[in-house]
Amino acid sequence: MIQPVILEKLAELPESLQTEVLHYIEFLLEKQAKNSTQEQATQKRRVAGTMKGMFVLPLPDDFDEPLEDMKEYMVNRYAQEAPQTEKAAKRGGLGIWKDKISMSDDFDEPLEDLKDYM
């Protein structure tokens, strides 16, 4: 369906641009061939490598679940490191430096020492 439209548009182009289109098509074909060979090679390696020299450990069904000892360790560790106090909760926020920092009214005025350079 799209091929006749492509051929019509290609016929409208000057020969120099038709050559560029041909080079682009060749590039796309090479890229597609390279990708397909890489995919085949990785699939072959996976299949070949899964059986050769493979040693299977008998593991229990709950192997992937976190250990109870580790859960308790992590809870205790983080509870000791960062105790939540009232002071820590109030720290920070907008306006904490209000009325503690002031600027002079002539802050934006040029300095006397630099007037010669302006």
N, C-alpha and C positions, 0 to 999 in steps of 0.2 A: 504494500500500500504506500509506503513512504519512498520506495525506490524510484517510481516515476517522477515524483516531485523533486527528488534529489537530482535526477538526470536532467530535468528541465532547467533547474537553477544552475547546474553545472554548465549546460550548453550556453547560458547567457553570459558566463564569465569569459574574460579574455584568456588566451592560452597560457599566459604567465601565471595567472591565478589558478587555472586548472592544474598546472604543475604543482603548485603549492598544496592544493587539495589532495592530489595524489600522494605527495610526500606525507601529509598528515594522516591519510588513511593507512599508509604503510607503517607509520609510527604506531598508530593504534593497534594494528594487527600484531606487531612485534611485542608491544606491551601486554596484550592479551595472551599471547603465547608464553611469555615469560611468567606471568602470574599463574597460568594453568600448570606449567611445569613445576613451579615452586610449591603449589598446593598439592600436586601429586607426590612430590618428594617428601613433604612433611607427613602426608598420610602414610606413605610407605614406611617411613622411619618409625612412626608411632606404632604401627601394626607389628613391625619386625622387632622393635625394642620392648614391647610389652611382654613377650613370651620368653625371649632369650635370657637366660640367667636370672630369672625372676624368682624371688623368694617371698612367699606370702606368710605374714605373721597372723596367727589366730588372735583376733582382737575381740573384746566383748562388745555387745551391742551399744553400750553407753560410752564408748570410747571418746566420742566427740563432745560430750557434755563436760562442763567445767567441774573441776574437783571441789568438793565441799571445803576442804582445807584451804584451797586457794581463795574461795569466796570470802571465807572468814578473815583470811590474811589481808585481802584487799580492803574490806570494810574497815578493819582495825587500822590499817596503815593510813588511809585517807582521813579517817576520823581524828587521828592524832596530829596529822600534818596541818590541817586547816580548821581549827576550832572556830565555830561561828559565834562571834561575840557581838554585842550591840554596837561597839565602837567600829568593828570591821564592816558591819552592815551600813553604817551611816557615812563611812568614808567616801569621798569623791562626790561627784554630782555637779550640776550647774550652779554657779554663784558662790562657790566656796571661798573665793578670793575677794569677794565684794568688800569694799571699804578697807582692804588691806594693802592694796597697790594704788598708787596715784601717779599721775603724770603732770608735769608743769604745763601751763597754758601755752607757752611758746615752744612746745615740743617740735612742731613742724617748721619752725623758723630756721633759716640758715645759720650756721655757726659763725661767729666773728672771725675765727681763724681761717675759715675757708672762703671768705668773701672775695679774696683776690683771684680765686680759681673759677669763679662763676661769671 
